Every structure is written in structure tokens, then in C-alpha cells.
Amino acid sequence: LTGVGITGIGTAIMHDANHGAFSPKKSINNFIGHILEVIGGYAATWKIQHNVLHHTYTNVTGLDEDIDSIKFLRFSPNQPRPWYHRYQYVYAWFFYMLMTLFWMTAKDYLQVLRYKQHGLLKKQKVSLKQAMFTISLFKVFYYGYMIVLPLLFSGMAWYWVVAGFFVMHFTSGFLLACIFQPSHVMSTSEFSLPVMIDNERRMEDTWAVHEVVNTTDYAPRSRVLSWFIGGLNYQIEHHLFSGICHVHYRKLAPIVRNRAMAFNIPYHVQPTFILALWEHAKMLKQLGAIGNK
């Protein structure tokens, strides 16, 4: 239940707030956005990975960290394909379960070091020293109330407390991966790369077209699912209008779809969440079977 709660907080509250879409007031968005630290993350690195890299360079290998994952997983036809990727459609779900556990332990530290090298921390108005201190402070707070306090006061054996902590993260990691992956790692996505135009590396499509052709909506009729995951089943609308609160995506979707069709731009929708997840699994198998583009 706690893992499900973390998922709902992350998708329906924190996500909007750190996009500046939870409230018209910047101060409220900043305050609510820091709920990410309460559940073990760090808002500054999340904004860089998600708002800056993922939303600007969706599905672009080497730039979108959402698809540049661990070497055991291949999320793009532009990535290398070792022999073991042929089985990733089977074992990927296990790694999905580890997602938030890795996030709450090592990911934030590794990211700030990497973002410092690329000058991305400056845009969040934070220094490396400040970031490392803040991450460490909130990790102590997080592990204090999630593990230490239950060990001291719950009256339960230590192994049940630790087991509960792991099950919580297995649940939240699996759910979050299943929510986000069918939005981009799909057979309909183009996974285009920059090309040389006028002696500069540029994308052939405009940013908005690139976002639409590399994104998939799913379960547009499920209001319960849309409520729980903060409208992220309307991923196309979210990528085009990330500064708009998710409660408006349902009405935006028909407008976006009609305009895309008018300009012969593919608009991808899976009718249900289960079908979207099935298509994602088929894409994992396909990526494990074929070589680079």
C-alpha cells in the first residue's frame, strides 16, 4: 500500500508541481515539489533529468536519460545490442522493480556528479556542495523515518521492517516503470537522431513534431487511471503542454489529435493500459532481436 501511495504522490502531485503546473503560484509549486525529498528523491536532479533532458530530447540516445538506462536494458534501436538483450523482455520487469530502490540510494549522487561536469547544476541555481549536502540530509531523514523509527518503535522483527521496505520499493518501482515505459518505448516511436544541417547537428523535425511521433497515449477513457497517475496516460498532451495541469489533458487530447491528423502527423493511442503494456513488452522483445538502425 505504501508503494502504491508513493506512486500516486510521484505522478499526481510531485510531477505537476515540479513542472510548475500544480498551482498558478510559483511558491506553491516549489513547496509541493519538495515532497519528492520526503519520499526519498531530490527535486533538482529530477528537474534536470525529466524537465530538461527527457522533455527536450525525448528518445534521443545519448541525451534522454530515460532510455539511456543500465547496460542490461536496451530501449532504443540506436543503442548497442549485446547477446543477452534477446531475453530482456523476460528479465526487464525485475529491473523495473529496482528502479526506485536505486533512486533512493545511489542515483541522485551519481547524477549530481554527472550534471556538474556538464554544467547543468547551474541552471537549477545549486552548487555541487549544496546538492551533495541536501541529498545527504534528506536521505538521512528518509531512512530515519522509513527504517530506523519502525525498527525502534514498531515492535516488529528487524527482518520484517527491512522486507517491508524492499517490497514497498519493488511495488513503486514496478508501477512507475509500467506507467512511463509504454509512453515512449514502443514500436510506433521513431527514435530519430540529430543529423548534419548547415554544418550543425540538428533534429530534422521541429521539437513539437518530434514529441508527438515519439510518444504514445493510452487508456484515454479511464478516468480512474488518469486520476491516479496524474494524467500521464495523456503523455502526448503532457509533452506538448507540460506547464498545464494534468486535469485539462482529457479535453486537450481531441484538439491535439485533430490538428495532428490535419498535418498528417502520426498520433499514437493505445485503447487500454494493458494493451499499451503488452505493446511495450513486444517492443522489448523486438529491441532484443534486431541490431542497430
FENLINBEL-V761247 format. One record per residue. N is the residue number from 1. RES is the residue in one small letter. PSI is psi in degrees with one decimal (none if undefined). NEAR is the number of other C-alpha atoms within 12 Angstrom. Layout:
# FENLINBEL-V761247
N & RES & PSI & NEAR
N & RES & PSI & NEAR
This chain:
# FENLINBEL-V761247
1 & l & -38.2 & 16
2 & t & -37.9 & 20
3 & g & -40.0 & 26
4 & v & -40.6 & 23
5 & g & -41.7 & 22
6 & i & -41.5 & 33
7 & t & -46.8 & 33
8 & g & -40.5 & 33
9 & i & -44.8 & 30
10 & g & -40.9 & 40
11 & t & -42.2 & 37
12 & a & -14.3 & 36
13 & i & -65.4 & 36
14 & m & -41.6 & 38
15 & h & -50.2 & 40
16 & d & -44.3 & 41
17 & a & -44.5 & 37
18 & n & -5.8 & 41
19 & h & -1.3 & 36
20 & g & 24.4 & 28
21 & a & -0.2 & 30
22 & f & -37.7 & 30
23 & s & 155.4 & 25
24 & p & -13.9 & 16
25 & k & 124.8 & 13
26 & k & -37.9 & 18
27 & s & -37.8 & 16
28 & i & -42.0 & 21
29 & n & -44.2 & 26
30 & n & -42.7 & 27
31 & f & -49.7 & 22
32 & i & -33.3 & 28
33 & g & -27.4 & 34
34 & h & 2.6 & 31
35 & i & -19.3 & 29
36 & l & -37.3 & 39
37 & e & -32.3 & 34
38 & v & -32.5 & 29
39 & i & 17.4 & 35
40 & g & -3.9 & 36
41 & g & -160.2 & 40
42 & y & 118.8 & 40
43 & a & -38.9 & 38
44 & a & -46.4 & 38
45 & t & -33.2 & 41
46 & w & -43.4 & 38
47 & k & -38.1 & 35
48 & i & -50.9 & 36
49 & q & -44.6 & 32
50 & h & -58.9 & 27
51 & n & -43.5 & 33
52 & v & -57.2 & 27
53 & l & -52.8 & 26
54 & h & -44.4 & 29
55 & h & -19.0 & 36
56 & t & -37.7 & 28
57 & y & 49.8 & 37
58 & t & 125.0 & 45
59 & n & 16.9 & 40
60 & v & 112.2 & 35
61 & t & 133.2 & 28
62 & g & -9.4 & 23
63 & l & -40.1 & 25
64 & d & 106.3 & 27
65 & e & -13.0 & 30
66 & d & -27.3 & 34
67 & i & -17.0 & 34
68 & d & 76.3 & 27
69 & s & -156.7 & 25
70 & i & 160.3 & 21
71 & k & -16.5 & 19
72 & f & -9.9 & 28
73 & l & 134.8 & 35
74 & r & 113.1 & 38
75 & f & 2.3 & 45
76 & s & 143.3 & 44
77 & p & -7.1 & 33
78 & n & 1.9 & 24
79 & q & 156.4 & 28
80 & p & 156.5 & 26
81 & r & 86.5 & 27
82 & p & 165.2 & 19
83 & w & -33.2 & 17
84 & y & -12.1 & 20
85 & h & -18.6 & 30
86 & r & -18.0 & 24
87 & y & 8.1 & 23
88 & q & -26.2 & 31
89 & y & -16.0 & 29
90 & v & -49.0 & 20
91 & y & -9.9 & 21
92 & a & -34.3 & 34
93 & w & -30.3 & 27
94 & f & -44.0 & 21
95 & f & -31.8 & 28
96 & y & -37.7 & 32
97 & m & -24.4 & 26
98 & l & -1.8 & 29
99 & m & -54.5 & 31
100 & t & -27.8 & 34
101 & l & -43.4 & 28
102 & f & -39.0 & 25
103 & w & -43.8 & 29
104 & m & -8.1 & 33
105 & t & -65.1 & 24
106 & a & -27.3 & 22
107 & k & -47.9 & 28
108 & d & -40.7 & 36
109 & y & -45.1 & 29
110 & l & -37.2 & 20
111 & q & -44.7 & 32
112 & v & -35.2 & 35
113 & l & -42.1 & 21
114 & r & -42.8 & 19
115 & y & -29.6 & 30
116 & k & -43.1 & 26
117 & q & -32.8 & 14
118 & h & 7.1 & 16
119 & g & 20.1 & 18
120 & l & -20.4 & 26
121 & l & -31.9 & 29
122 & k & -36.8 & 19
123 & k & -22.1 & 17
124 & q & 4.9 & 25
125 & k & 47.1 & 17
126 & v & 140.7 & 23
127 & s & 166.3 & 22
128 & l & -41.4 & 28
129 & k & -43.3 & 16
130 & q & -43.1 & 20
131 & a & -45.7 & 29
132 & m & -39.8 & 25
133 & f & -45.5 & 18
134 & t & -44.2 & 27
135 & i & -47.4 & 36
136 & s & -41.9 & 24
137 & l & -46.4 & 19
138 & f & -27.0 & 28
139 & k & -40.9 & 29
140 & v & -44.2 & 23
141 & f & -45.9 & 21
142 & y & -52.7 & 25
143 & y & -24.0 & 26
144 & g & -48.5 & 19
145 & y & -21.2 & 21
146 & m & -28.9 & 29
147 & i & -50.8 & 27
148 & v & -49.5 & 19
149 & l & -45.7 & 19
150 & p & -36.5 & 22
151 & l & -36.6 & 22
152 & l & -37.3 & 15
153 & f & -8.9 & 14
154 & s & -23.2 & 15
155 & g & 5.0 & 12
156 & m & 154.6 & 17
157 & a & 148.6 & 15
158 & w & -33.5 & 18
159 & y & -27.0 & 15
160 & w & -36.6 & 17
161 & v & -48.4 & 24
162 & v & -42.3 & 20
163 & a & -41.0 & 18
164 & g & -39.2 & 22
165 & f & -44.1 & 28
166 & f & -42.2 & 25
167 & v & -39.3 & 23
168 & m & -47.1 & 30
169 & h & -34.7 & 37
170 & f & -38.7 & 31
171 & t & -51.7 & 31
172 & s & -40.6 & 35
173 & g & -45.2 & 36
174 & f & -45.5 & 28
175 & l & -44.6 & 35
176 & l & -41.2 & 36
177 & a & -41.7 & 33
178 & c & -24.0 & 35
179 & i & -44.1 & 38
180 & f & -37.9 & 37
181 & q & -41.5 & 41
182 & p & -4.4 & 42
183 & s & -22.6 & 45
184 & h & -39.3 & 48
185 & v & 77.8 & 42
186 & m & 157.6 & 38
187 & s & -21.9 & 31
188 & t & -14.8 & 28
189 & s & 147.1 & 34
190 & e & -26.7 & 29
191 & f & 41.5 & 36
192 & s & 156.7 & 30
193 & l & 159.2 & 26
194 & p & 148.1 & 24
195 & v & 166.0 & 14
196 & m & 116.9 & 11
197 & i & 117.4 & 11
198 & d & 44.6 & 9
199 & n & 20.3 & 8
200 & e & 146.7 & 10
201 & r & 116.1 & 11
202 & r & 162.4 & 18
203 & m & 140.2 & 23
204 & e & -40.2 & 19
205 & d & 156.8 & 21
206 & t & 163.8 & 17
207 & w & -46.3 & 21
208 & a & -42.1 & 25
209 & v & -42.2 & 30
210 & h & -41.6 & 33
211 & e & -42.7 & 39
212 & v & -44.6 & 41
213 & v & -10.1 & 37
214 & n & 15.7 & 41
215 & t & 151.1 & 43
216 & t & 132.3 & 45
217 & d & 159.8 & 48
218 & y & 156.3 & 42
219 & a & 54.9 & 32
220 & p & -17.6 & 31
221 & r & -5.7 & 22
222 & s & 98.0 & 23
223 & r & -30.8 & 22
224 & v & -48.4 & 16
225 & l & -44.6 & 23
226 & s & -38.2 & 29
227 & w & -46.1 & 26
228 & f & -39.5 & 26
229 & i & 18.5 & 37
230 & g & 37.1 & 38
231 & g & 13.2 & 44
232 & l & -5.6 & 47
233 & n & -19.1 & 47
234 & y & 62.4 & 50
235 & q & -32.3 & 43
236 & i & -48.9 & 44
237 & e & -37.4 & 40
238 & h & -42.8 & 36
239 & h & -33.5 & 40
240 & l & -33.3 & 30
241 & f & 58.3 & 29
242 & s & -18.3 & 33
243 & g & 2.6 & 26
244 & i & 135.7 & 27
245 & c & 143.6 & 34
246 & h & -17.4 & 40
247 & v & -14.3 & 30
248 & h & -6.4 & 24
249 & y & -36.2 & 33
250 & r & -36.4 & 31
251 & k & -25.4 & 18
252 & l & -33.4 & 24
253 & a & -49.4 & 35
254 & p & -33.5 & 20
255 & i & -46.7 & 17
256 & v & -44.8 & 30
257 & r & -44.3 & 28
258 & n & -40.1 & 15
259 & r & -37.1 & 17
260 & a & -44.9 & 23
261 & m & -36.2 & 17
262 & a & -28.9 & 12
263 & f & 16.9 & 12
264 & n & 38.2 & 13
265 & i & 127.0 & 22
266 & p & 135.0 & 26
267 & y & 107.7 & 33
268 & h & 128.6 & 36
269 & v & 132.3 & 34
270 & q & 132.0 & 29
271 & p & -29.9 & 20
272 & t & 163.2 & 23
273 & f & -40.3 & 33
274 & i & -42.2 & 19
275 & l & -38.3 & 21
276 & a & -42.4 & 33
277 & l & -37.4 & 33
278 & w & -42.1 & 23
279 & e & -34.0 & 31
280 & h & -42.9 & 35
281 & a & -40.9 & 29
282 & k & -35.3 & 26
283 & m & -37.4 & 34
284 & l & -42.4 & 35
285 & k & -41.4 & 31
286 & q & -42.9 & 26
287 & l & -28.0 & 34
288 & g & -13.6 & 32
289 & a & -23.2 & 23
290 & i & 157.4 & 22
291 & g & -167.5 & 19
292 & n & 157.7 & 18
293 & k & none & 15
